[in-house]
Amino acid sequence: MAGPTTRVLAVLELLQANGQMGGAELAERLGVDRRTIRRYITALEDIGVPIVTEQGRYGGYRLVAGFKLPPMMFTDEETFAVSLGLLAASQLGLTNAAPAIASVQAKLERVMPANLKSRVRGISETTQVILPRREPSRDDRALETLTKATETMRTVGLTYHSPQHDPIERQIDPYGLVFQQGRWYAVGFCHLRGAMRSFRLDRISGVHLLSGTFIRPTRFDAADFLSESLMSWGPTHEVSLVLHIDHAASAGFENQFFYTGQFEQVEGGLLLHTRTDSFEWFAYWLAQLPFQFTILKPDGLKEALREHANHLLASCESASPYSTDTP
């Protein structure tokens, strides 16, 4: 049977998950009487949890608006997950990411016990999450606005900057957002084209909410739609290469790619067929692989990789204006 401390914390969990709850309902859920529930409420108030008590037939207990469950109740595994999430968030193109992440970390450390606080700091100091280089944004608020529109199912207006055409005004119903190949994409229904489309966020500006609303199709998967689009009509360059990795080491490796591709086991490794609309980005990604590879086609990718390699070599060979001698 759960002890008193566990039951007190269970009351906190229930109030946070359900909003206002009556004493009788709490007592039934925890298998105690209402007098015991009042003692649990007093115990929570004694440790600083703000609780509002409302009397009457429809009264009950609720947490003060804005109060959240203290991170000190995170497990080691949850702490690890949160820390990695904060590391990754700094590279996802989020508006004001750096100060926001620093603020979150400070809030977590303020309420965490010493052992978890030490682990959070250790992870941030010793662990790196390297995502593909993201494209520069035209609109720093685009991601934030589109996220809100997707959650509330609001139509948005925006200006789309196509490389082949002049900027054009669009209205879209954003069904979902996807981060892939170092870029953010908004996937949804385009009112101008009257069909589903995906939009690169680095090519849009002036994103704003409109009064119109929409209903997202049931079971719609934005990532699946984007992957199919990129494979069928999105990227313009076909790529074929052999990744020199043995069969045992290749188990599960396909799931680690940042894009959709087709793999085939061949002599000497994995044969990959995919597409890309940026030889420069693909060369940057290849340079990070921990094993050898052979580019079969196209020549444009080979040239982009040579330029990237020459850039790295030049960085190593150039004379530094800073002295490395120690006194």
C-alpha positions, 0 to 999 in steps of 0.5 A: 500500500502506498505511504502518506508521502506518495498519496500527497504527491498523488493529490498534486498529480491529480489536481494538475492533470484534472484541474478542479476536483472535489474532496469526495472525488479525490478521496475515492480515487485515493481510497481514503476519507475526506478528512485525510484529503484535507490533511494532504492539502494542508501538507502540500500548502506547507511545502509551498504548493499554492492551492485554492479551496472553494466551498459549496456544492460545486466546490473543491480544490484546484492549483493556482493558475500557472502552477506546474509540477516541480521538476524535482519530481523528475526521474533520472531518465526524465532528466536525461530526456529534458536535457537532451531536448534543450540541447537539440532545441538550440539548433532548431531555429526557434525564435529567441532560443538561446535566452529561452533555453538558458531560462528553462535551465535556470528554472530547472536547476533552482528547484531540482535536488543536488543530484539531478542538478549535477546531472543536468549540468554534466549533460550540457557540458559533456554532450553535443547534439549535432543537427544539420546546418539550418537555412537562414530564416526570412521571418524569425517569427514564422515558426512560432506563428505557424506552430500556434496556427497548427495547434488552433487550426487557424488559416495563415497568410504569408509571402512565398519567395520562390527561386524561379518566380517573384514573391507571391501571396499565399493562404494556407491551412497548416496541418503540421510542421516538420524539421528535415535536412536542416530545414523547417517545412509547413505542410498543409492545404494551399488555397491558391493551388487548391491542393496539398503543398509543403513550404520551406520556412526559409522561403516565406516571410510575413506569416500572420494569423487570419480569421479563417479556421479549418479541420485537419484530416484525421490521422494525417501525418505531415512527415509522411506527406513531406517525405513522399513529396520530396521523393516524387517532385521536390528535390531535383537531383538524384543521388546514388552512393555506396556507404562502406559499412558492414551488414552487422553495423548497418542494422538500424542505421537506416533510421538515423538518416535525416532524409528519406532514401532507399537502401540496398545491401550490396557487396562492400556496404549499403547502396543508397538512392535518394534525392536532394535539392542542395549539393552543398548541404549533402556534402556537408552531411557526408563529411560527418559520416564516421565511415568511407563512402563512394559517390556514384552520381551525380558529378555535381555532388562530387564537386561540392564535396571537393570544395567542402574538403578544400575548405576544411584543408585550408582552415587547417593549413592557414596561419593563425594570428593567435599564438599558441605558445605557453609562457 
